[in-house]
Each structure stands twice: as C-alpha cells, then as structure tokens.
Amino acid sequence: MAWTQADIAALKRAIKTGARRVEFGSGETRRVVEYRSLGEMKQILADMEEEVAGALAPSRTAITQFDRD
C-alpha cells in the first residue's frame, strides 16, 4: 500500500494528541488502525516518510557514451 502526505499528517495529528487510533483515507479506501504504542507509531511514521520521500525523489538516469578512436 502506498502512503500519502495525508496519511502522514493524520498519524502526526494522532501522535500530538495522544490518540492511538488513526483513520486513513476516505470512502471505500477508509481504514482505521489502532497502534499498540507511541514507539510503534513513531516507527511507522518514519517508514511512511521514507516511502513518500522515495516516491517523490527524481529518478537518476546515467548515459554512457564511448568513442572508438
């Protein structure tokens, strides 16, 4: 499942307020997750941010050219 900036914001709000239950998405894609601890929430948040940052990072392409002289 791909995380979004909205998912990150929802988890950050929950951490700030002390809530362990977080609602992600809306409509048919809505899901509710209850975390066991603050530590678990912080680890998931770090994973989410890493995944989203990787998805936003520009891909690198290397072009190699050889001359036969």
DAQUI-V788888 format. One record per residue. RES is the residue in one small letter. PHI is phi in whole degrees, 0 to 359 (* if undefined). Layout:
# DAQUI-V788888
res:RES phi:PHI
res:RES phi:PHI
This chain:
# DAQUI-V788888
res:m phi:*
res:a phi:268
res:w phi:278
res:t phi:235
res:q phi:299
res:a phi:295
res:d phi:296
res:i phi:299
res:a phi:298
res:a phi:296
res:l phi:291
res:k phi:297
res:r phi:299
res:a phi:297
res:i phi:298
res:k phi:296
res:t phi:268
res:g phi:86
res:a phi:283
res:r phi:255
res:r phi:255
res:v phi:231
res:e phi:257
res:f phi:246
res:g phi:73
res:s phi:205
res:g phi:61
res:e phi:289
res:t phi:267
res:r phi:291
res:r phi:215
res:v phi:243
res:v phi:238
res:e phi:248
res:y phi:271
res:r phi:280
res:s phi:204
res:l phi:296
res:g phi:300
res:e phi:296
res:m phi:297
res:k phi:294
res:q phi:292
res:i phi:296
res:l phi:300
res:a phi:298
res:d phi:297
res:m phi:298
res:e phi:297
res:e phi:295
res:e phi:296
res:v phi:293
res:a phi:297
res:g phi:294
res:a phi:289
res:l phi:270
res:a phi:291
res:p phi:293
res:s phi:283
res:r phi:254
res:t phi:235
res:a phi:251
res:i phi:243
res:t phi:247
res:q phi:232
res:f phi:240
res:d phi:252
res:r phi:258
res:d phi:249
